[in-house]
Amino acid sequence: MRSLPAVAALVAGCLTFSALAGCSEGADPNPDDSLTELSLAIQPWLGYGAWYIAQDQGHFTDNGLSVRLDDFEADADMVAALMAGRVDALNVAAHTALRLAQSDDVDIKIVLLEDASTTADAIITTGQIASVADLRGQEVAYEEGTTSDLLLNFALAQVGLTVDDIVKVPMGAAEAGAALIAGQVPAAVTYEPYITEAKAADPAVRSIFEASAQQGLISDVLVVRSEVLDQKGPAVRALLKSWGQAVDFYNANPDQGRAIIARGVGEEPEALASAFDGVHFFDLAQNRVELTGDYVDRVLPEIAAAAIAAGLLDLSDRPLDVVDASYLS
């Protein structure tokens, strides 16, 4: 899960209605009958921010769509909504998409590579630990089952260690950063804006491993239920076109784009400056290359290997065949 603190209460309030129903963000109460309706499960992570731009700039309606963005706080609730057919598509970390692909309860495809973290996910320490190798025998705070878990397992593997060589201190990403600052643990795995907050609170805090060490390892994708692809294929193409237009807008107007995204996730742009700097958005041209090449051939297998090591995935009896790039045309 990725979330930003300012919206936690709002999202939690949405979930009290129903763990499966979601909370509509910007849904049109009287949709135009000429528009094809699609629903997307989303969390307040800026990597999904191009959807807020597409909504703000009218890309959805221009492409014949009425899109409902349903806010969730937890991965489990989003996945439950997808499996129950209450949402058509899901914005999610790549390793979670791979886990979904192994489920007998839902049939999905990855149709879009949305973003990849560079410096927005990291292992941080207060300086007494100088390298990943120095984590042996040390307490490390991180949220199990998440991108932090994936990053930690990958980093440890690079120096011949596993999570069995550290002392696990399970907690959320925000709490992990706070625990480091408070001196409760010597190392933490977290993401922005908590990395910047920790460094601002204690100048001794430094990153010893960042997601940029392995391009695409910490990345997010859009998955769509296969029955939706069958029934609304042209609408899915229009949806991806809207994403592409939004990313193009962001690249051409970064300040305005960041303001729209910040508003969508409930933060001020200034508070997310370092987070934006640490995330790369993929446009459609890059998607056509990555989803028919390196991301599928190299990155996804590496993500799968790290997820297996973390106990988050088992691909032993099924092929890694979950990407459908045909809707990018």
C-alpha positions as a printed NumPy array, in Angstrom:
array([[  0.   ,   0.   ,   0.   ],
       [  1.015,   3.592,  -0.627],
       [ -0.883,   6.477,   0.934],
       [ -0.341,  10.061,   1.991],
       [ -1.15 ,  11.22 ,   5.529],
       [ -3.481,  14.121,   4.827],
       [ -6.098,  11.952,   3.189],
       [ -6.042,   8.989,   5.552],
       [ -9.088,  10.107,   7.519],
       [-11.087,  10.813,   4.384],
       [-10.31 ,   7.444,   2.847],
       [-11.021,   5.648,   6.098],
       [-14.383,   7.384,   6.197],
       [-15.161,   6.15 ,   2.722],
       [-14.335,   2.614,   3.743],
       [-16.727,   2.652,   6.691],
       [-19.587,   2.567,   4.202],
       [-18.37 ,  -0.702,   2.716],
       [-15.004,  -2.356,   2.377],
       [-15.944,  -3.193,  -1.183],
       [-17.87 ,  -0.181,  -2.361],
       [-15.065,   2.394,  -2.35 ],
       [-15.463,   6.142,  -2.222],
       [-16.141,   7.972,  -5.444],
       [-13.78 ,  10.834,  -6.165],
       [-15.193,  13.218,  -8.731],
       [-17.86 ,  10.81 ,  -9.99 ],
       [-20.586,  12.345, -12.127],
       [-23.966,  11.79 , -10.374],
       [-25.717,  12.179, -13.726],
       [-23.419,  10.577, -16.288],
       [-23.97 ,  11.27 , -19.956],
       [-25.607,   8.19 , -21.49 ],
       [-23.409,   8.646, -24.555],
       [-20.278,   8.06 , -22.468],
       [-18.951,   4.607, -21.61 ],
       [-18.623,   4.148, -17.863],
       [-15.488,   2.724, -16.258],
       [-14.496,   2.544, -12.606],
       [-10.926,   2.587, -11.268],
       [ -9.814,   1.657,  -7.768],
       [ -7.12 ,   4.077,  -6.644],
       [ -5.08 ,   5.04 ,  -3.6  ],
       [ -3.759,   8.534,  -2.83 ],
       [ -0.315,   7.825,  -4.268],
       [  1.024,  10.473,  -6.64 ],
       [  2.245,   7.79 ,  -9.057],
       [ -1.386,   7.378, -10.066],
       [ -1.71 ,  11.139, -10.416],
       [ -2.159,  11.272, -14.184],
       [ -5.726,  10.061, -13.63 ],
       [ -6.439,  13.235, -11.641],
       [ -5.04 ,  15.298, -14.506],
       [ -7.151,  13.379, -17.037],
       [-10.199,  14.129, -14.942],
       [ -9.314,  17.787, -14.376],
       [ -8.456,  18.478, -18.008],
       [-11.476,  16.692, -19.454],
       [ -9.519,  13.957, -21.215],
       [-11.986,  11.292, -20.136],
       [-15.048,  12.971, -21.576],
       [-13.139,  14.056, -24.684],
       [-12.437,  10.371, -25.279],
       [-16.025,   9.279, -24.716],
       [-15.657,   8.08 , -21.134],
       [-17.301,   8.614, -17.788],
       [-14.649,   7.473, -15.318],
       [-15.217,   7.004, -11.599],
       [-12.135,   7.063,  -9.379],
       [-12.867,   5.044,  -6.231],
       [-10.524,   5.858,  -3.337],
       [ -9.279,   3.101,  -1.028],
       [ -6.795,   3.015,   1.807],
       [ -5.734,  -0.643,   1.797],
       [ -4.656,  -3.009,  -0.965],
       [ -6.897,  -5.75 ,   0.427],
       [-10.013,  -3.607,   0.054],
       [ -9.132,  -2.637,  -3.521],
       [ -8.472,  -6.25 ,  -4.474],
       [-11.746,  -7.336,  -2.87 ],
       [-13.607,  -4.703,  -4.875],
       [-11.99 ,  -5.902,  -8.099],
       [-12.751,  -9.538,  -7.37 ],
       [-16.367,  -8.687,  -6.56 ],
       [-16.719,  -6.854,  -9.868],
       [-17.403,  -3.528,  -8.142],
       [-14.564,  -1.845, -10.034],
       [-13.327,  -2.484, -13.553],
       [ -9.657,  -1.739, -13.035],
       [ -7.088,  -1.399, -10.3  ],
       [ -4.03 ,   0.828,  -9.855],
       [ -1.553,  -1.289,  -7.958],
       [  2.108,  -2.138,  -7.379],
       [  3.496,  -4.566,  -9.939],
       [  4.177,  -7.348,  -7.417],
       [  0.549,  -7.162,  -6.277],
       [ -0.565,  -7.434,  -9.897],
       [  1.538, -10.583, -10.267],
       [ -0.048, -12.028,  -7.149],
       [ -3.503, -11.24 ,  -8.528],
       [ -2.612, -12.977, -11.768],
       [ -2.045, -16.192,  -9.801],
       [ -5.487, -16.051,  -8.195],
       [ -8.283, -18.334,  -9.275],
       [-10.808, -15.741,  -8.114],
       [-10.21 , -13.116, -10.795],
       [ -8.791, -12.992, -14.31 ],
       [ -6.791,  -9.831, -15.034],
       [ -4.258,  -8.339, -17.403],
       [ -1.664,  -5.597, -16.94 ],
       [ -2.442,  -3.082, -19.677],
       [ -0.412,  -0.039, -18.607],
       [  2.898,   0.736, -16.877],
       [  2.13 ,   3.865, -14.889],
       [  5.164,   4.891, -12.863],
       [  8.433,   3.753, -11.373],
       [ 10.105,   4.949,  -8.207],
       [ 13.677,   6.17 ,  -8.405],
       [ 14.471,   7.898,  -5.097],
       [ 10.944,   7.878,  -3.658],
       [ 11.496,   4.472,  -1.986],
       [ 14.58 ,   3.841,   0.12 ],
       [ 16.248,   2.173,   3.058],
       [ 17.26 ,   4.928,   5.453],
       [ 19.484,   4.99 ,   8.535],
       [ 20.789,   7.536,  10.994],
       [ 24.365,   7.085,   9.878],
       [ 25.522,   4.319,  12.174],
       [ 24.752,   1.835,   9.401],
       [ 26.737,   2.654,   6.283],
       [ 25.604,  -0.052,   3.851],
       [ 23.044,  -2.764,   3.242],
       [ 25.589,  -5.355,   4.37 ],
       [ 25.703,  -3.621,   7.748],
       [ 22.016,  -4.478,   8.289],
       [ 22.958,  -7.996,   9.365],
       [ 21.671,  -8.541,  12.893],
       [ 20.108,  -5.065,  13.045],
       [ 16.485,  -4.061,  13.656],
       [ 14.795,  -2.785,  10.497],
       [ 11.355,  -1.184,  10.537],
       [  9.195,  -1.745,   7.444],
       [  5.688,  -2.647,   6.346],
       [  5.441,  -6.291,   5.4  ],
       [  3.728,  -7.263,   2.155],
       [  4.316,  -3.899,   0.498],
       [  6.764,  -2.235,  -1.859],
       [  9.011,  -1.635,   1.182],
       [  9.133,  -5.385,   1.781],
       [ 10.018,  -5.936,  -1.875],
       [ 12.775,  -3.295,  -1.866],
       [ 14.31 ,  -4.652,   1.339],
       [ 14.396,  -8.241,   0.086],
       [ 15.973,  -7.17 ,  -3.199],
       [ 18.599,  -5.021,  -1.487],
       [ 19.557,  -7.763,   0.956],
       [ 19.873, -10.301,  -1.852],
       [ 22.435,  -8.082,  -3.576],
       [ 24.816,  -8.599,  -0.648],
       [ 24.003, -12.246,   0.001],
       [ 21.586, -11.662,   2.878],
       [ 17.89 , -12.392,   3.466],
       [ 15.317, -11.029,   5.888],
       [ 16.285, -13.9  ,   8.201],
       [ 19.599, -12.081,   8.702],
       [ 17.911,  -8.98 ,  10.15 ],
       [ 15.541,  -8.342,  13.031],
       [ 12.149,  -7.515,  11.544],
       [ 10.201,  -4.649,  13.115],
       [  6.845,  -4.608,  11.279],
       [  5.044,  -1.256,  11.072],
       [  3.58 ,   1.151,   8.539],
       [  5.727,   3.347,   6.302],
       [  4.972,   6.553,   8.228],
       [  5.646,   4.871,  11.569],
       [  8.898,   3.36 ,  10.268],
       [ 10.331,   6.789,   9.491],
       [  9.203,   8.124,  12.863],
       [ 10.725,   5.145,  14.678],
       [ 14.075,   5.827,  13.022],
       [ 14.034,   9.49 ,  14.017],
       [ 13.07 ,   8.566,  17.589],
       [ 16.037,   6.226,  17.841],
       [ 13.83 ,   3.166,  18.267],
       [ 15.419,   1.398,  15.288],
       [ 18.7  ,   1.969,  13.436],
       [ 17.172,   1.476,   9.987],
       [ 13.835,   1.788,   8.226],
       [ 12.368,   1.15 ,   4.802],
       [  9.873,   3.759,   3.689],
       [  8.885,   6.083,   0.872],
       [  8.09 ,   9.703,   0.188],
       [  7.082,  11.985,   1.756],
       [  8.317,  10.122,   4.844],
       [ 11.915,  10.001,   3.583],
       [ 12.063,  13.788,   3.273],
       [ 10.311,  14.217,   6.619],
       [ 12.886,  11.987,   8.314],
       [ 15.825,  13.811,   6.747],
       [ 14.348,  17.183,   7.703],
       [ 13.877,  16.047,  11.301],
       [ 17.394,  14.637,  11.617],
       [ 20.23 ,  15.739,   9.29 ],
       [ 22.043,  12.484,  10.113],
       [ 19.436,  10.433,   8.239],
       [ 20.714,   9.126,   4.93 ],
       [ 19.636,   6.651,   2.261],
       [ 21.762,   3.529,   1.889],
       [ 19.65 ,   1.942,  -0.889],
       [ 17.147,   3.496,  -3.282],
       [ 14.738,   2.066,  -5.817],
       [ 16.839,   3.611,  -8.588],
       [ 19.395,   0.854,  -7.983],
       [ 17.147,  -1.418, -10.018],
       [ 15.056,   0.407, -12.605],
       [ 11.404,  -0.55 , -12.478],
       [ 11.631,  -2.752,  -9.38 ],
       [  9.229,  -0.482,  -7.501],
       [  6.656,   0.29 , -10.153],
       [  2.902,   0.581, -10.513],
       [  0.602,  -0.759, -13.188],
       [ -3.023,  -0.68 , -14.234],
       [ -4.764,  -4.05 , -14.228],
       [ -8.161,  -4.594, -15.827],
       [-10.546,  -7.503, -15.39 ],
       [-10.467,  -9.674, -18.507],
       [-14.233,  -9.617, -18.863],
       [-14.079,  -5.811, -19.   ],
       [-11.438,  -6.046, -21.72 ],
       [-13.756,  -8.342, -23.664],
       [-16.84 ,  -6.194, -23.163],
       [-15.347,  -2.695, -23.271],
       [-12.154,  -3.013, -25.269],
       [-12.536,   0.315, -27.124],
       [-13.245,   2.076, -23.826],
       [-10.052,   0.639, -22.312],
       [ -8.106,   1.969, -25.299],
       [ -9.716,   5.365, -24.715],
       [ -8.776,   5.124, -21.033],
       [ -5.117,   4.519, -21.86 ],
       [ -5.242,   7.336, -24.405],
       [ -6.471,   9.59 , -21.587],
       [ -3.519,   8.539, -19.421],
       [ -1.132,   9.352, -22.244],
       [ -2.649,  12.78 , -22.755],
       [ -2.422,  13.458, -19.024],
       [  1.257,  12.479, -18.853],
       [  1.963,  14.67 , -21.877],
       [  0.202,  17.54 , -20.085],
       [  2.255,  16.895, -16.947],
       [  5.517,  16.905, -18.894],
       [  4.594,  20.125, -20.696],
       [  3.165,  21.859, -17.61 ],
       [  4.926,  20.344, -14.582],
       [  3.925,  22.986, -12.05 ],
       [  0.261,  22.883, -13.017],
       [  0.335,  19.109, -13.283],
       [  1.863,  18.743,  -9.825],
       [ -0.728,  21.097,  -8.373],
       [ -3.563,  19.019,  -9.821],
       [ -2.068,  15.771,  -8.536],
       [ -1.346,  17.233,  -5.099],
       [ -4.935,  18.39 ,  -4.857],
       [ -6.089,  14.918,  -5.878],
       [ -4.127,  13.223,  -3.089],
       [ -4.924,  15.906,  -0.533],
       [ -1.535,  17.585,  -0.11 ],
       [  0.197,  20.84 ,  -0.985],
       [  2.551,  20.67 ,  -3.995],
       [  5.453,  22.014,  -1.947],
       [  5.136,  19.145,   0.521],
       [  5.484,  16.642,  -2.32 ],
       [  8.354,  18.242,  -4.25 ],
       [ 10.886,  15.56 ,  -3.372],
       [  8.317,  12.837,  -3.927],
       [  7.588,  14.093,  -7.448],
       [ 11.309,  14.264,  -8.161],
       [ 11.642,  10.612,  -7.196],
       [  8.937,   9.242,  -9.501],
       [  8.929,   8.717, -13.268],
       [  5.634,   8.653, -15.188],
       [  5.507,   6.499, -18.333],
       [  3.835,   7.934, -21.413],
       [  2.246,   5.763, -24.089],
       [  5.304,   5.707, -26.347],
       [  7.407,   4.409, -23.453],
       [  4.675,   1.893, -22.622],
       [  4.727,   0.476, -26.124],
       [  8.447,  -0.127, -25.747],
       [  8.483,  -1.397, -22.159],
       [  5.405,  -3.63 , -22.265],
       [  6.692,  -5.425, -25.346],
       [ 10.325,  -5.5  , -24.265],
       [ 12.521,  -4.854, -21.255],
       [  9.829,  -4.474, -18.594],
       [  8.283,  -7.806, -19.529],
       [ 11.506,  -9.647, -20.352],
       [ 13.686,  -8.449, -17.464],
       [ 11.94 ,  -6.255, -14.908],
       [  8.827,  -8.33 , -14.164],
       [ 10.87 , -11.517, -13.655],
       [ 13.12 ,  -9.587, -11.25 ],
       [ 10.079,  -8.275,  -9.4  ],
       [  8.703, -11.806,  -9.253],
       [ 11.987, -13.158,  -7.873],
       [ 12.102, -10.488,  -5.162],
       [  8.436, -11.093,  -4.318],
       [  9.032, -14.843,  -4.053],
       [ 11.982, -14.211,  -1.747],
       [  9.737, -12.004,   0.373],
       [  7.097, -14.728,   0.538],
       [  4.647, -12.534,  -1.37 ],
       [  4.346, -14.656,  -4.485],
       [  4.592, -18.225,  -5.756],
       [  5.087, -18.623,  -9.494],
       [  6.319, -22.186,  -9.313],
       [  3.507, -23.723, -11.338],
       [  2.34 , -20.901, -13.595],
       [  3.987, -18.897, -16.378],
       [  4.547, -15.169, -16.039],
       [  1.997, -14.221, -18.698],
       [ -0.039, -11.289, -17.488],
       [  0.729,  -8.351, -19.808],
       [ -1.495,  -7.323, -22.712],
       [ -0.036,  -4.351, -24.607],
       [ -2.613,  -4.451, -27.402],
       [ -4.778,  -1.735, -25.839],
       [ -1.975,   0.837, -26.161],
       [ -2.707,   1.291, -29.878]])
